[in-house]
Amino acid sequence: NTKITQSPRYLILGRANKSLECEQHLGHNAMYWYKQSAEKPPELMFLYNLKQLIRNETVPSRFIPECPDSSKLLLHISAVDPEDSAVYFCASSQARDWGGANTGQLYFGEGSKLTVL
Amino acid sequence: GDSVTQTEGLVTVTEGLPVKLNCTYQTTYLTIAFFWYVQYLNEAPQVLLKSSTDNKRTEHQGFHATLHKSSSSFHLQKSSAQLSDSALYYCALGNNYAQGLTFGLGTRVSVFP
C-alpha cells in the first residue's frame, strides 16, 4: 500500500523526542492515529476530520498530533515511556458519506514501529 | 457506545476444512457498516469484507459474511481454509458520526497442513 506513507518505519528511542509523519494520497477527509500493542486491536488515539481535531482519546499529553493540511498528519512524541512501545498506524477514510459499504472504511499505512529502551 | 465481541481468541483448522469466526455487536446507531480486517504478520490491517446491508451475503477471496441485524451478528466463514489464511482477523463496526471504527479483540487463525 503506497497510498498512505509513514515515516520513519522503525525507531528506537530512549527518553527522547521524535515525530512520526504520514501522508495519504487517497483524497480522504478524515485521518487517524492508531496505536497497536502486541496482540491487541488498533486503539484510536486521534481523529482529524477536514483538519479539525474532533476526537481526542485519553492519550498521555506527551503525544501531540498535528495536521498541517488535509493529506498530512504528524504525531509528536516527547519523553517516551516504555509503555509507548507499539506500532503506530496512520489511517484515513472518507467520512460522512454513508451511501454504500465503502463508507467509513479505514485504509492503514504501513505503520511505524516504536521501541522504547 | 459501540462494542464488538469476537468470542474466539484462537482458531486452529486443518487445511481444506471449513472455518468460522464469530462476531456480534452492540450499537445505538441506526446507520452502521461492518468490516472484517485481516492482519498478516508484521503488516498493517487490511479490509477483507465490508457490508452495511442487512441479510445480504458479501464475498471476497473465498470468505463470506452476512450481516444479520436481527441477531446483531456478522460472522466470517470460509468453506476450505488455506495455509495462507493464517493471520489475525478483526471484526469492526463503524457508524455515521465519523468516530472511527470500533474493533473486536481479534481472532488468530492458524491453518495446519
Chai-1 contact restraints between the chains, C-beta under 6 A:
chainA,res_idxA,chainB,res_idxB,connection_type,confidence,min_distance_angstrom,max_distance_angstrom,comment,restraint_id
A,A30,B,A98,contact,1.0,0.0,6.0,A-B,restraint_1
A,Y32,B,G100,contact,1.0,0.0,6.0,A-B,restraint_2
A,P41,B,Y90,contact,1.0,0.0,6.0,A-B,restraint_3
A,P41,B,F103,contact,1.0,0.0,6.0,A-B,restraint_4
A,P41,B,L105,contact,1.0,0.0,6.0,A-B,restraint_5
A,P41,B,G106,contact,1.0,0.0,6.0,A-B,restraint_6
A,P42,B,F103,contact,1.0,0.0,6.0,A-B,restraint_7
A,L44,B,G100,contact,1.0,0.0,6.0,A-B,restraint_8
A,L47,B,G100,contact,1.0,0.0,6.0,A-B,restraint_9
A,N49,B,A98,contact,1.0,0.0,6.0,A-B,restraint_10
A,R55,B,Q99,contact,1.0,0.0,6.0,A-B,restraint_11
A,F89,B,A44,contact,1.0,0.0,6.0,A-B,restraint_12
A,A95,B,A98,contact,1.0,0.0,6.0,A-B,restraint_13
A,R96,B,A98,contact,1.0,0.0,6.0,A-B,restraint_14
A,W98,B,T31,contact,1.0,0.0,6.0,A-B,restraint_15
A,W98,B,N96,contact,1.0,0.0,6.0,A-B,restraint_16
A,A101,B,K50,contact,1.0,0.0,6.0,A-B,restraint_17
A,A101,B,S51,contact,1.0,0.0,6.0,A-B,restraint_18
A,A101,B,S52,contact,1.0,0.0,6.0,A-B,restraint_19
A,G104,B,A33,contact,1.0,0.0,6.0,A-B,restraint_20
A,G104,B,G94,contact,1.0,0.0,6.0,A-B,restraint_21
A,Q105,B,V47,contact,1.0,0.0,6.0,A-B,restraint_22
A,Q105,B,K50,contact,1.0,0.0,6.0,A-B,restraint_23
A,L106,B,L101,contact,1.0,0.0,6.0,A-B,restraint_24
A,F108,B,A44,contact,1.0,0.0,6.0,A-B,restraint_25
A,F108,B,P45,contact,1.0,0.0,6.0,A-B,restraint_26
A,E110,B,A44,contact,1.0,0.0,6.0,A-B,restraint_27
A,G111,B,A44,contact,1.0,0.0,6.0,A-B,restraint_28
